[in-house]
Amino acid sequence: MRHPFMESISGGLAARGIASLRYQFPYTEKMMRRPDPQPVLLATVRSAIAFAAGVSDGLPLLAGGKSMGGRMTSLAEAEGPLPGVRGIVFFGFPLHPSGAPSTKRAEHFASVQVPMLFLQGTRDALADLSLLRPVCEGLGNRSTLIIIDEADHSFDVPKRTGKSPAAAIAELADAVAAWSMRVTGSR
């Protein structure tokens, strides 16, 4: 939750009137490299959403995260609705491991009934766009795919593009704000 990307995107969203709740999985809190077992990850997502619902004073809730955090959020939603959540935002959905293109990690989307926003870079080694585009198209109006030109999985862009890290964050935050308005009717 203290990663520079998470801090930057939280600031970008705040500048657009969108509050965010950042949290960590237990393994990260313990400074371990190996992720917790999936049931622990899913329970952590549910706990964070319950906390957010308790302090949001009725504001519309979006859930999601960066990479595995977003994936675990959608898996939790697929197991059973996340109370109060009106949509899921993926900052770089990890569709497959690097160098092993597959759509297996998208199979649970059929059970996700809330709208989903996929923010993906054209250089993301964990989401081959030729595979992700058809996945999103297959979800119909539950899915919105926003492509960030030249961004990798961390949304870093090469210096040769002339795009600053702040410009990439602004592009992501603008996309979330616009989508949020469509999904929730408010910001």
N, C-alpha and C positions, 0 to 999 in steps of 0.2 A: 504494500500500500504506500510505501515511501519511495518507490521507484520513480525516477525523474519523469517517465512517461505518465504515470498515474497522477503525479502532482500537477504536471502540465495540463493534462486533459481535464482534471477536476477544476483547475483555474479557468480554463477555456469555457467549460460549461457554466461555471459560476458567473462569468462575465456575460453570459446569455440568459441569466436568470434561472439556471437549472442547478439545484443542489445535488451533491453526490455524497454517498456514504462509502468510504473505502474501508476494507477489512482485509485480514490476512488469513490464509489457511494455517492450521496448527503447525505443519512442517516448516513453513516460512518463519513463523514466530519463533520456532526453536532453532532457526538458522540451519536447517537440514536441507540437503539437496534433493533427496528422494521424496516425491509427493506422498501424501497420506493415502491410505486405501480409499477407493471411490466412495464407500458409505460415509466415511468421515468428511470427505470433500462435499458431498451432497448435504450432509447435516449442517455443515458450516454455512453453505449457501442459504439453506432454509432459516437458520438462526439469524443471519445477517438481514434477511428480508423481513423476518418477524420484528426485529429491532427497528428497522427503517419504517415499517408500517406503524409501529408504536409511537414514533416521534414525528411522523410526517404530517400530523394534524389533518388527515384526509386528502392531502395532495395526491395527484396521480403518481403511481410508482412505475418506474421502468427498472429492469434488472439487467444484469449482464456483466461483462468484464473483458479483460484483455486475455486473449489466447485461451488457456485452460480454464480460467475463471468464467469466461463466457460459455465455454463448452459445458462445464459443470452446472451452470445456471440452466441451460437448456435441457440437460439430462434430468435435473431436479423437476423442472416444469413438465417434462414428458412423463415422469413417474406420477405426477399429480399436480393440479394447479397450485401455483405459488400465490397465496392470498394477497389480493390487491394489485398484483402485477399486471400491467396493461400492455407490456411489450418487452422484448429482450434486445439488447444492443450488444453486438459482437465487435470488439476492436481486434480484428485479426482472428477469425475463427480458424483453429488448427484442423483443417479438413483431413490431413494425413501427415505422417512423419516426413521429414525432409528426404527427398530422393525415393519415396515409396508412394507414388500417387494412388489414391483410392478414395471411394466415397463411403466407406463403411462407417465412419464417424458421423455421417449425416443420416443414418437410418432412423434414428429416434425422432427426427423432425416431423415425421408423420403424426406423432402423438403430441406435438406442441401446438396448442390452439391459439396462442396469442401472436400478434404481429412480431416479426423479427427484422432487425436492421443489421445487415452485414457490411462492415467497413473493411475493405481489403485493399492491399497494395498490389500493384502489377508485378512487383519483384518478390512477393511473399512465397518463400520456398515451402511453406506449410499449407498452401492452398492454391493448387493449380487452377487458374481461372477457367480453363477449358472443362474442368470437372465441376467447379463451384457454380458457374453460370447455370448449367442445366438443373442442378440441385435446387437453386433458388427459383428458377422458372417453374419447376415441378411443384413448388409450394404455393404457387398462384399469388393471390393478393395478401397472403400472410408474410411475404418476403419482399424486402427491398435490398438491393445490392448497390452499394456506392463504391466505385473504384477510385482509389487514390493513385494517380499516375506516378510511376517511378518509386513508390514507397515499398519498403520491405516489410517483414513481419513486425518489426518494431516501429514502423512508420518513419524510419529514417530514409531520407532521399539523398542521392549523390549530389555533391557540391556543383557538379557540372550543370545541374538543372536550374541553378539559381534560386531554388526554393529554400527558404530558411526553415529550421525546425519549428519556429513559431508559426510560420505560414501553414505548415502541415497540420499543426494542432488546431489552428483556426479553421481550416477546411473540415477537419473531423468534427469540431464543436458546432460549426454551422450546419453540417449534415444532421447531427443528432438533434439540434434545436428545431430544424424544419420538419424532420420526421416526427418528433415529439408532438409538435402542433397538430399534425395530421392524425396521429394515433390517440392522443388524449384530449385534443381540443383546447389545450392550454399549455402554458410554458412554465 
